[in-house]
Amino acid sequence: MSGIERRVVDALADTSSEVPEGLFAPGAVTWHSFDEVEAPTVPDTFATLRAIRGQVPDFTMTEVRTGEGFAQYVVTGTLPGGQTLRAPAALAIHVSDGLVTRIEEYVDTGQLTPLFALLG
């Protein structure tokens, strides 16, 4: 999976551009540990990230490490009241025939409570 994990993180971190061609399989899904919901990666995951950036413009992923089938990072940003958001997270990235078929996101919801409150 040479570099596909980093390409996934880069795509999720840059929602200002189009979803990269040839990265996600048709029907790819993203699952979240905090709500156990599975949703289409394209367009749902990207729409959610754009909504987050509407509230937290400097929302980003830092301290990125990737390896075979995973990415580890820290979500950071400045909330509207000036509070700093920081939440370590990890992705399990499943690939078939060179395309991402499933992303599983693991993050502590306690650290995201202020963000969830913004999004309603």
C-alpha positions in Angstrom: 0.0 0.0 0.0 2.8 2.3 -0.9 1.7 5.8 0.2 -2.0 5.3 0.0 -2.4 6.0 3.7 -0.7 9.4 3.4 -2.9 10.2 0.3 -6.0 9.5 2.4 -4.9 11.8 5.2 -3.9 14.5 2.7 -7.3 14.2 1.0 -9.1 14.5 4.3 -7.0 17.4 5.4 -7.6 19.4 2.1 -11.3 19.5 1.5 -10.9 22.8 -0.4 -10.2 20.8 -3.6 -12.0 18.0 -5.3 -11.8 14.4 -4.0 -8.7 12.9 -5.6 -9.4 10.6 -8.5 -8.3 7.0 -8.2 -8.2 7.0 -4.4 -11.6 5.8 -3.2 -13.5 2.8 -4.5 -17.1 3.3 -5.6 -19.1 2.7 -2.4 -16.2 3.3 0.0 -17.5 3.8 3.5 -16.2 5.5 6.7 -17.1 4.2 10.1 -16.6 6.1 13.4 -15.9 4.5 16.7 -17.7 7.2 18.6 -21.1 6.6 17.1 -20.6 3.3 15.2 -22.2 4.8 12.1 -21.0 3.8 8.7 -21.5 6.4 6.0 -20.3 6.9 2.4 -16.8 8.3 2.3 -17.7 10.3 -0.8 -19.5 12.6 -0.4 -20.6 12.3 3.3 -17.2 12.3 5.0 -15.9 15.2 2.9 -19.2 17.2 3.5 -18.8 16.8 7.2 -15.2 18.0 7.1 -16.2 21.0 5.1 -18.9 21.8 7.7 -16.3 21.5 10.5 -14.0 23.9 8.7 -16.9 26.3 8.3 -16.9 26.5 12.1 -13.2 25.9 12.8 -11.3 27.3 9.8 -7.9 26.2 11.1 -9.1 22.6 11.7 -6.3 20.3 10.5 -4.4 17.0 11.1 -0.9 17.3 12.6 1.7 14.9 13.8 0.8 12.5 11.0 2.3 9.0 11.0 1.3 6.4 8.5 2.1 2.7 8.0 0.7 -0.3 6.3 -3.1 0.1 6.6 -3.1 2.9 9.2 -2.7 6.6 9.9 -2.2 8.2 13.3 -2.6 11.9 13.8 -3.8 14.7 16.0 -6.8 16.8 15.1 -6.3 20.5 16.0 -8.0 23.8 15.6 -9.2 26.9 17.3 -12.8 26.9 18.4 -14.9 30.1 17.9 -14.5 31.1 21.6 -10.7 30.8 21.3 -10.4 27.3 23.0 -7.9 25.0 21.4 -9.2 21.7 20.0 -6.7 18.8 20.3 -7.7 15.1 19.8 -5.4 12.3 18.9 -7.0 9.9 16.4 -6.3 6.9 14.2 -7.6 5.5 11.0 -7.6 1.9 9.9 -7.5 2.0 6.1 -8.8 -0.9 4.1 -7.7 -1.2 0.4 -8.7 -3.6 -2.4 -7.3 -3.4 -5.9 -5.4 -0.2 -5.0 -8.5 1.7 -3.9 -9.7 2.6 -0.4 -12.8 0.6 0.4 -13.3 1.4 4.1 -11.9 3.8 6.6 -12.4 3.2 10.4 -11.8 6.3 12.5 -11.0 5.9 16.2 -11.1 9.1 18.4 -12.0 9.9 22.0 -15.4 11.7 21.9 -14.6 13.5 25.1 -12.0 15.5 23.4 -14.4 16.4 20.5 -17.4 17.5 22.7 -16.9 21.2 22.0 -16.7 20.5 18.3 -19.8 18.3 18.3 -21.6 21.1 20.2 -20.8 23.5 17.4 -22.1 21.2 14.7 -25.3 20.5 16.6 
